[in-house]
Amino acid sequence: MLDRKYIIQNAEAVAKNCKRRGVDCDIERLVALEEQRLAKLQLAQDLNRQANEVSKKIGPAKDAEERQQWIEKGRELREQKDAAQREHDELDTEVAELQTVIPNLTHPDAPTGGEEDANELSFGKTAKPKFSFKALDHLELSEKHDLLDFESGARVAGAGFYFLRNAAVRIDLALQQFAISFLSDRGFTPVTTPDLALTSVLHGTGFNPRGPETQIYSIENTELNLVATAEIPLGGMMSGQTVNVEELPLRLCGLSHCFRTEAGAAGKASKGLYRVHQFTKVEMFAFAAPDQSDAIHEEMRELECELFDSLEVPYRVIDTASGDLGGPAYRKYDLEAWMPGRGEAGEWGEVTSTSNCTDYQARRLNVRFKRPGQKGTEFVHTLNGTAIATGRAMIAILENHQQADGSINIPKILRPWVGKDVLSTED
């Protein structure tokens, strides 16, 4: 979240940023409530001081009557102080509730608007395929090769769950192996994460586990939730910790299952593996000093491009517009892969995103760093980026590498793990 003092001192700029991001935040009310809170805090402190002064007069009182008068006066002041403190705490809670819905600041170069206003920055090394036949979508291809079983998934867990079968299992594992190896070679520490996280960790990373708009599965009668992305447990790893600046940046790549309710996600473009309730993902995450985060964000974008260039998948890079950033992101880039089976003639579909969240998450998670020779601590910056979400990557691979006879070429980089060069209809 944003620093409360910063919000008060820059109320007009914060309100403009909320408007630019399309988020309805009552900054004027927050400022007014904060003034009231500070007044109540001052009153409680003054009453406490007076009560302490009165208590010093009880012992030296000249007789029992005077002593009782001071005792009564002290009790009255303590009661007034307690009442002022309660009012202060109520105001503080109300201010905090308003504060937590205020989004992060926005990079000045990020485009303003909604999803349709994103800027197209660049394209990958692989060109869109030019088929001499009608391209099949990944569901039709999976039927030919017996790769996916949504019917059984629905019988076991309901709609939106599935079984991977045969070569799909090996492709899924190959994508995981490839991404982990790729990032390990570039200085990222590989970790596997818990599939559950505390509600406080979700709040810290900017996810809302309750309410009608949530995408989170919560465990009833507990403070635990299924994670929607490794970003959540990776951010929580350092919650409440302070590191030396020399230790930054900390680069992690997390392998996790991801669980999402995907409420309201029905539609032709969301069919098959594109929007499901469970999938596997390798996620990049970094804790950085403020002067490192912009460069690391660009690094993560370049790594995502390298990964999908290696998979021989056509893609474009998008600079996400302000209204589509989500609360924590200061700036976000998306990679959208070309998916020939989407729509009538193919469409772009998001496969990765990388965000610089500056100190927005770290402030809630209380992750700090200290500089040698300086008093106090500062909040780190956090960054996250999808390396590979295996389901969507598989869509792009199957659809872009299909051949006229129904076979599917395996990208060269994955062949050692998949164990074959081509998926043949005769396999």
PyMOL commands that set and color helices and strands:
alter all, ss='L'
color gray80, all
select helices_A, chain A and resi 4-9+11-21+27-58+64-100+115-117+138-145+150-157+167-184+199-205+231-236+245-247+268-270+293-310+322-324+360-365+390-400+412-418
alter helices_A, ss='H'
color red, helices_A
select strands_A, chain A and resi 119-123+148-149+163-164+189-192+196-198+224-226+242-244+250-259+278-288+315-319+331-339+347-356+368-370+378-379+381-389+408-409+422-423
alter strands_A, ss='S'
color yellow, strands_A
deselect
rebuild
show_as cartoon
